[in-house]
Amino acid sequence: MLAGWERQQRGGRRLQPKTIDSRKSVIAAFVRYTNDYPWNWTASHLDEWMTSLIGEKNLSESTIRNYQGTVRQFCDYLTDPNYGWAAECERRFGTHPVQVCHEWNIAAHLVDYEGRPGRRPMTRTELQVFFDYADEQVDCAVRARRKGSLAAYRDATVFKAIYAWGLRRTEASRLDVVDFYRNALAPELRNFGMLHVRYGKRTKGSPPRRREVPTLMPWVVEVVEDYIENVRPRFGFTEHPALWVTERGGRLAPREINERFSQYRDALGLDRDLTPHCLRHSFVTHLTEDGVDPKLVQRIVGHEYSSTTAIYTSVSEDFMNTMMRKALSRAFTTEG
């Protein structure tokens, strides 16, 4: 059954091996909990498992919903007559698999964003403190004449690039040097007027989605240009295509971006809910506050729906007060 389900997802749906393996592990966990075969599963099995996961493991709502969705998809596959599992189980065991996930026993997906409420954009002050601290780590490593100064410089540049182009961790990790190019309408940005993001987030089994991101924060050009010209060659792997190389000649992984961010965040005493993805949230919020067209922001970050971009936006109190003052002024002018 699992092998057939894997073929269905890999062949027809074109899902990635990592996604398929993750789903198979969920089904394996459900099998271990029930200590029974899928053709004997009932809705009560799912209810008891969910109670265990929530009460004992305190899993998040999004994780619970993901588990339920995986079980539902597996049951859909087993009960689909085109695959013949129901008839085969009836012939062999005198029973057949049924759908155990129903509207009344699974969590509804009612909002676009199910992350922790504490996850938010960083303020401009927090960003400046964070970037300053990252730069200080380079100076400290150089003064102490210890290894790691190149990696510290690289990581400081990575964080600034994630913020300045509104990138996800994987998108930043997979960037190559050749992904920057000129923008005819902004010659002053030289070879960094546009960024070609080739490994955007997949959706529904699609290949990575590509997008073009214009450089809207000119200060980052000098930062990245200096890294490429003066720091990256010192790693010694000039033939490697990756923009962010490691000391061993590999490509910087999203996990390593997470680890360095967490290290700096904790050293500064910032909220533990902050992650590298908050830099992307900050990009959306700060562009909105600076008056950039919301439709352009939506296109830059690669969101299909404007409602998704709105979730990323958490404008400051000053911005809201300014907008309120403008709205009131228009209203009073109209009444007069």
N, C-alpha and C positions, 0 to 999 in steps of 0.2 A: 504493500500500500504506500509506504513512504517513498519507495523507489519510483513508483508510478507518479505520485504527486510531484516529486522532484523533476521528473521528465516534463510534466505538464508546465511547471513554472519556468524551467530552463528553456524549453523549446518554444511553446506557443506564446508564453507571456514574456519571455526574454529577460527574466529577472537575473540579478547578479548572484554568483555563488555565495557571497557573504550573506545576502538577504535570505536565500534559501536555507542555508545552514542554520541561521538564527531561528527561522520558523520551525525547522525540524527539531531543534533543541527544545522549543516550547512544547511541541507534541510529545517528545520523549519525557519531558517533565510531567505532563498530564498523565501519561501512561504509568509512570512511577507512582504518582499520587493515587490513582484509582486502583492500581494493581490489577487492571483488567484490560481486555482487548477492546478496540474501537467499536466492534459490533455489539458490545454490551453496554456502551456508555449511555447515560441518561442525563437529563437536565439537572437532576439532583447532584450528580457527580461534579458538574461544573459549579453549581452553587457552593458546594462544600469546599472545592479547591479555591474559589475566589475568596471565601471567608478566611481560609487559611493564609492566603497570600496577603490579604489586607490586614488581618489581625496579628499575624506572627511576623511577617516580613515588612509590613508597612510600605508596600510598593506604591508608587505614585499613580495618579488617575490615568495618565497617558500610558504607563506600562501595563496596567490592568486592562485597559481598552485594547492595547496591542495584543495581549495574550488572548483575549476573547475573540478578537478578529481573526487571529491565526487559527484557533480551534474551529471557528465558524467556517473559514475557507477550507480547512481539511475535511470537515463534515460535508460541505457542499460537493467536494470532489468525490467522497465516498458514496453519497446518495445520488449522484448524477447517473442516470441509467446508461449513458453513453460509455461509461467505464466498466459497467457490469459487476461492481463489487457487491451491490445489494443482492443480486441473484446468486452470486457465488457463495456469499455468506449464508444465505437461506438454504442453499443446497447442502453446504457442509455442516452448518451448526444449528440450523432450524431457527435462526434469527437473522436480523440484518441491521446495519448501521442506520442511525437516525440523526437528524439535526438536533443538537443539544443547546444551541444558542438561539434565543428568541428575544423579541423586543422587551419582554418583561423580566429577563434575567441577565441582561448585559447593559453596560453603560452606554448611553447615547452620546454621539459626537455632536455637541451643541455649539461649540465654539471653535474658532480656527486655531487658537493658541492654547495649549494645555500645559505649558511649562509652569514652573514654580512662580508664584506671584512676586517673589523677591527679585526675580530676574528682570533687569531694567537697563536702560541706557546709562552710561557713565556721564556725569556732569562734565562740563568743560574744565572745571577746576580739578576734578579727579583725573581726567585725562592728562592734564599738564603735569600733575604730581607723578602719575604713573610713568609717563614718557621721560621725565627728568630722572626718575629713579633708575629706569632702564639705561639711560645714558651714563649715569654715575657708575653702574656696574662695569662698564667698559673701562672707565678711568681707573677704577679700583684694581681691576685685573692688570692693567698696564703698569700702574705704579708698583704693584706687588710682584711684577715680573712672573706671573703665573700663567699656566695654560687657561684658555677659556676666553681670552679677550676677543678673539675673532668671532667665537660663537655668541658672545654677549652683544657684540656690535650687530651681528646678523639678526639676532632675536629682537633687538631694539628696533631695527628697520622693519622687520616682519610686522610687529604690532602697529607701527605707524602706517604701513601699507594696507593692512586689514582695515584700519579706520578710514584712511583717506580714499579708498576705493570701495568700501562697503562689502568686504569679502567674507565668505565663510572660511572656516579653517581648512577644509579640504581644497577649496578653490585656491587659497593662498599657497598651500603646500605643493600643488601641482603646477604652479606657474613656471614657465621657462623664460630665459632671458629674451628670447625672440618674441614674446607676447606683447611687448611694448612697441608702439609705432607712432609715427608723426600724425598730427592733426593739422590739415591745411588751414583750418580756421584759427589755430593757436600755434603759430610757428615759434613763439617765445618759449614754449614748453619743450622744444627740440624733439628728441625721439620718444618723449613720454607723454604725448598729447592724448593717447588712447591706450587702453589696456584690453587685450583680447582674453576673456575668461573662457577657457575651453572645457573646463570640468565643473560646470554648474550642477546644481542638484537635480538628480533624476526624479521623474514622476511616473508612476504607474508602469514601470518596466521600460521606460524610454531610455535611450542613450543619454549621456551627460548633455545638458543643455548649454549651448554657447551664448555668449552675449558680449557686446562691446560696451566698455565703461569709459566715458570721458573723464579726463582729469579735471576735477572741480576744486581741488585744494592745491594750488600751485607750489606751496612750500614743500610738498612731498617729493617733487621732482629732484631737487638738489640732494635730498636724503638718499633716495634710491640710486641716483646717478653716482654719488660718492661711493656707495656700497659696491656697485658693479665695477667701477673703475679702480678703486683703491683697496677694497677689502676682500671681495670675492676671489680675485686672483691669488691671494695669499693662502687660500685653502689648498691650492695646488692641483685643482681638478678643472682646469680651464676648458677641457673638451666636454665636460658634463653639461647637458642642456639645462638642468634645473637652475632656477634663480637662487633658491636657498639650499646650498649644499652643506653637508656635514663634514666634520673633521676626517671621517673615514671614507669620504667620497660618495656618500649616499644622498638621498633627497630627504630634506627635513620632513618629518611625519607630523600629522595633526596631533598625535598624542604628545609629541615633544613640545609643540606650541602650547598645549594645555598645561603641561607640567611647568614650563617656564613662567607662564602667566600666573598660575596659582602661587608659585614661589614669590613673585614680586608682589602680588596682591596681598598675601598674608604678611609679608615683611612690612608693608605699608599700613596694615590694619584696616584694609578696605573690606566692604561687605563680602562675605564668603559666597554669596549667591552670584557674584560677578564672575563671568567666564569670558573667554576670547570672543564669543558671539555677541557679547554686550558692546564690543567695539563696532560691530555692524549696526546694532540698534542705535548707537550714538551717531553714526554716519547719517542714518535716516532722520533722526530727530534734529540734528544740527543743521542739515540742509533745509529741512522744513522751516526751522526758526529763521534761517537766513533768507527765506523767501523764494527758494527754488520751486518750480512748478511741481506739484505732487505727482502728476503723470510722468514727468521726467524721472523723478526719484523712483517711482514704481518700476519703470523700465530699466533703470540703472541696476537696481538690486535684483532684477529678474523675477519679480512677483507677477503671477498671472492676474491676480485680482487686487484691486485697490484696498479691499478690506484687510488683506494680509499685511500690506504696507502700513496701514493705520495701526495695526497691533504693535508695530515696531516703534511707533511715534509716541513720545512722552515729552511734550514740549514743556519748557520751564515756566515758572510762575511769571517771570518778567514778560515772556512772550505772550502768555495768555492775557495778562493785564493790558499789554499794548493792543492786542486784537480787540479786547473788550472796549478799550477807550475809543478805538476807531469806529466800532459798531455803534457805540452810544453817540458819538459825534455825528455820524450819518443819520441816526434816528432823530436826534434833536434838530438837525438842519432841515430834515424833511418835514417835521412838525411845524417848524417856524415858517 
